[in-house]
Structures are given as structure tokens and as C-alpha cells.
Amino acid sequence: MERAWKATWNVMQRRSLIYQSATLIFVLLLSVPAGAELQSRAPTEIDIAAGITLPKTPERLLRNLKFAWDRALLVQSSFYTDANLLKFFNGAEVKWDQESGLGDPPDIHKAVVTVDAQSFPMMQVEIIRGVLRKAQTDKTAALSGLIIIHVESVRGLSVGLVREIFGKESRDELDFGVSTDGHAHDPTTAGSVVYDNREKEGMAVPFQDYQATFGVKKTRPGMPIQGSTFHDNEQIETIAILQAER
């Protein structure tokens, strides 16, 4: 399993708290021994394509993400066809790299989607897929999908727009900085607006872990005020959507 940890960690760069938390959840879920294999209930590529629209605005991009979030598309193999990804993100090109060898637990793959620069200037999209198969039977035991989108240069993608489309968040996570030497330092982000399914943990069969994290751009110096929440006009700079089942 050490190779799986290294493969996933090398895929990601430690640029924000979103990377650290999302990557940890992704690896932990795929590393936990699974029970019975997952049942096949995947929508077809045509089903997915019919439900998404080529996005040219932040609102349309978020609606595609909400469609994927509601239907757990990140754990469906049919979601990851090049045609669907190009339509989903208004992309021009998809490049895949395999980060672990076939047969290694788990198989981890990374993709980078080049998007239309006119609609979404300087937006970057990274995708990680993980598949863990049961020994000897080759049945799928766990699936994970992680999408990370850098949107700091996309105007109009605000906390208010996220709330309009995704609804009220599960919680706001303020960024108080991370200290490695016992001394606090000025955080580089404002924190994150988080959606998850924690209230359903222990009830889902198979086990499901879904989390959508919207990183908020820091515009004020110093530490955040304890207990404060994000305002609708604050800018989103990073999006991370994680879905996993085992």
C-alpha cells in the first residue's frame, strides 16, 4: 500500500488546505479494506452527456458540478470518457497519465483538462481516479474520484453563487494557518465553504464519502475572526469535489 500512498501524494501539490484534506480522504478511503464488491449501477455515457451542458459561464459550470454531485458521477467510469469531460468543462483537450501500475492496489490515474480560455481564463482542471479491486476475483471493491479546479481568475464565481446552486453549506472552515514550529503565521487563504454527507455516515450501503470544498480567496490581512462566516460576495479560488465508495 506504500506505493499507493506515494503515487497519490505525488499527483497532488501542497498548494492549499484543500489539497491536503482532499488527498488524505481520497487515499484513506481507498486504503481501507472493503467488504463485498460494489454493485454495478453505472449510468451510460449517453445518460451523462444528456444531463450536462457545455458551460460558458461560472453558473453553468457550477450546475454541471451539482449534477455530478447529486448523481455520484465521480464514482462512475462512464463519466470519465474524453467526450464527457470535454463537454462538462468546456475543454479542448484531455490528457491522462497512469500513476500506479496495473494490478497495484489501487490503480490511480490522473487527467488534466485544458479548457476554453475565453470562457474561463487561466482555469485549470485536474482529475484523479482510483480503483481498488478485490484480490483474485478482480471485482471492484472501492472507487474514488477527485476533481480540483483552479478558478482564481474566473470572475463572478462567488460564495453567493455557490450557495444559490448547491444550497446552504454543511459548514464554513476558516483558515487560521498551519504552524510547524509552535508559532502561528498569517494564513494564505480565507478558508473553505464545505458540503459533505457526514450526517449520513454509517447509513449508506455501500459506504459513501462525498465532499465538495470551495476555497475562498483571502482579501483581508491577518487572522479570521473566530465564529465568522463567509459573505456572498467573496470570491472562490479553488474547487475540490471528492466522491468515494467502498
N, C-alpha and C positions, 0 to 999 in steps of 0.2 A: 504493500500500500504506500510505501515511502515514495515510489516513483510517481504514483498518482498525485500525492501532495505536491511534489516538486513540479510536475507538469502543469497543474492548475495554477500554482503560485507564479510560475514563470510567464504564464499567459497574461497576468494582470500586472499593472504597475501601481505602486503605492502613491497615488496622487491625491487621495481624499479618503475620508472615513467611509464613504460609500464603497470604495474598492475593498477596503479591509473587511468590512462587515459582510458584504455580499459574497466575497470569495470564501470567507470562512464558512458561512452557511452552506454554500454550494458544495464545498469539499466534505464537510462533516456529514451531510445527508448521504452523499454517495459512498462514504466510508463506513456507514453503519450497516451491519449485516441485515439483509432483508428477509422477509418471510416468503410467502407464496409469490410466484411471479405475477407481474401486473397483467391485468386482463386487457385484451385488445379492444379499444373503443374509439379508435382514431377517426376524426373526420377526414374526408378526402381533400386532395389539393384543390379540387374544384369548389368544394364547400367553403374552404377558407378564402379562396380568391373572390367568391361571390359576396363575402361579408366585409371586405375591406375596400377602401377607395384610395386611389393614387393621391397622396397628401401634397398640398402646395401651401398649406398654412399650418401654424402651430396647433390650432384647434383640430384640424383634420388628422394630424399626426397623433395627437393625444386620443382621439376617438378610435384610431386603429389600435393603439396600445390598450385602451379599455376593452375593445373587442377581444383582443388576445388574452387579457387578464380575466375577463369573465368566463371564457371558454377553455382556460388552461391550455392554450395553444403551444406554450413553450415546452410542454412535455409530449407534443405530438410530432412525429417525424415528418408528417405531410406539411407542416408549417415551414420547414427549412429548405424547401425547394428554391432554387435561384429565382424562378419566376415569381413566387410569392414574396420573397424578401425584397426583390426589386420594386414590386408594386407597393408593398407595405411601407417602405421607407422613401419612395420616390428615388430609387437608386439607379446608378448607371452601371455598376459592376459589383460582383460578389467574389471575394477570394477566400478560399478555405485552406486551412492548414490543420494537419492532424498532429496533436501534441503528445499523444501516447500511442504506443504500438498496438496493433490489433491483438486482442486477447489479453492485454493488460487490464487489470481492474482499477478504474473503469476506462473505457475508451473516451478520450476527451478531444474535441475538435473546436477550432476557433475560426471565425469568419470576420472579415472586415468588409463593410458595405460602403462603397463610395456613393454619396448622394448628390442630388441636383443642387449645385451651388447657388443658383439663382433663387430657389425657394428657401433653402436652408444654408446660408453662408457659413462655411467652416464647421458645419456639423459633422461629427464623427460617430460612426456606429460600430460597436464591437459585439460579437456574439460568441458565447461558449455553450457547447452541448456536451453533456456527459451521459454515457450509457453503461450501466453495470449489469452484467449478465450472470445468471446462476451457473456455477461450475457444472460441467458435464452435460447439462441439458441445453445450454445456450439460450435459455429463456430470459427475457428482460426482467430484471429484479428491481432496478431503480433507474429513474430518468431525471435529468436536470437540464434546465435551460436558463441562461442568463444573458440579458441584453443590457448593454451600457451605452448611453448616448450622451455625447458632449454637446450641449446646446447653449453655451455661454454667449455665443454670437448671434443666436436666433432671437430677434426682437418679438416681444408680445407673449412670450411663454412665461406666464406669471403664476404665482401661487393661487391667485383667484381663478385662473383658467383651469388649473389642475383640479381645484375643488368643484368647479362647475361640472366637470366631466366625470371625475372619479368619486365625487361626493365628499363628505366630511372625513378627514383623515383619522386613522387609528390613534395617532399621537404626533406631536412635534418633538423632535430631538435636537436640542440646542447644542452647538459645538463650543465646549469650554476648553478646547485644546487638549493635547496629549503630552504629558510630562514624562521624560525618561530619566531625569536627574533630580527629581524632587522639587523642581521649580516650575510653576505654571508659565506658559507662554501664550502670546496672542494667537488665537485660532485663525486659520486661513479661510474657513467657511462660516456661514451663519448657522448651519445645521441642516436638518432634513425634515421634510414632510413625509410621513411614513404610513403606508397602508399594508395590512397583513391579515392573516386568518388565524391569529393566535387564539381567538375565542372559540375556535372550532377544533383546536388540537386535541387529540385523543378520541375524537368522534369520527374522524374520516377513515374510510377503508377504501383504497389503501391510504397509508399515511401521506398527508399533503402538507407542504410548506410553501406558501406563496407570500412574496413581499415585493412591494413597489416603493422605491425610495426616490424622492425628488430633492436633490441637493439645492439649497438656497444660497444665492450669491451674497457674499459679505459686503455691505456698503457702509457699515459704521465701525470705527476702530474700537479696540478693547474687547472685554468680555461681554457676553449677552446677559440680560437681566434674568435672574432665576425666576422660573414660572411664567415667563412671557411666551407669547405665541407669534406666529408669522402673520404679517399683513398681506392682504390680497394683491397689493401692487409690487411685492418683492419678486425679483427675477429668479427663475430656475436656471441653474447652470449645468446640472448633471442629472440624468435619469438612469436608474438601475431597476430592472424588472427581473425577479427571480421566481421560478416555479420549479418545484421538485416533487416527485412521488416515489414511494418505495413500498 
